[in-house]
Amino acid sequence: MKKAPNIFSTEAFRFFALTAVLAILLRIIMNDPEGVLFGFLKSFGW
């Protein structure tokens, strides 16, 4: 298993990335719940 770059192992970066992802997902879901849900499942080949 390769070691992740240092920036990815910092708490601040993980917190920022998690917050950004959640904010983007929430915004998309609020705008188009069904489109997001089906797009998400299709991305996994379901």
C-alpha positions as CSV (number, residue, x, y, z in Angstrom):
1,M,0.0,0.0,0.0
2,K,1.5,3.3,-1.0
3,K,1.7,6.1,1.5
4,A,-0.6,9.0,0.7
5,P,0.9,12.4,0.1
6,N,1.5,14.4,3.3
7,I,-1.3,17.0,2.5
8,F,-3.9,14.2,2.4
9,S,-2.9,13.0,5.9
10,T,-3.5,16.3,7.6
11,E,-6.6,16.7,9.7
12,A,-7.3,20.1,8.3
13,F,-7.2,18.9,4.7
14,R,-9.5,15.9,5.5
15,F,-11.9,18.2,7.4
16,F,-12.0,20.7,4.5
17,A,-12.4,17.9,1.8
18,L,-15.2,16.3,3.8
19,T,-17.0,19.6,4.3
20,A,-16.7,20.5,0.7
21,V,-17.9,17.2,-0.6
22,L,-20.9,17.2,1.8
23,A,-21.8,20.8,0.8
24,I,-21.6,20.0,-2.9
25,L,-23.6,16.8,-2.5
26,L,-26.3,18.5,-0.4
27,R,-26.6,21.3,-2.9
28,I,-27.0,18.9,-5.9
29,I,-29.4,16.6,-4.0
30,M,-31.6,19.6,-3.1
31,N,-31.7,20.7,-6.7
32,D,-32.3,17.3,-8.4
33,P,-32.7,14.4,-6.0
34,E,-33.8,11.8,-8.5
35,G,-31.2,12.7,-11.1
36,V,-28.4,12.6,-8.5
37,L,-29.6,9.3,-7.1
38,F,-29.8,7.5,-10.4
39,G,-26.5,9.1,-11.6
40,F,-24.8,7.9,-8.4
41,L,-26.0,4.4,-8.9
42,K,-25.2,4.3,-12.6
43,S,-21.6,5.4,-11.7
44,F,-21.3,2.1,-9.8
45,G,-22.8,0.1,-12.7
46,W,-26.2,-0.6,-11.1
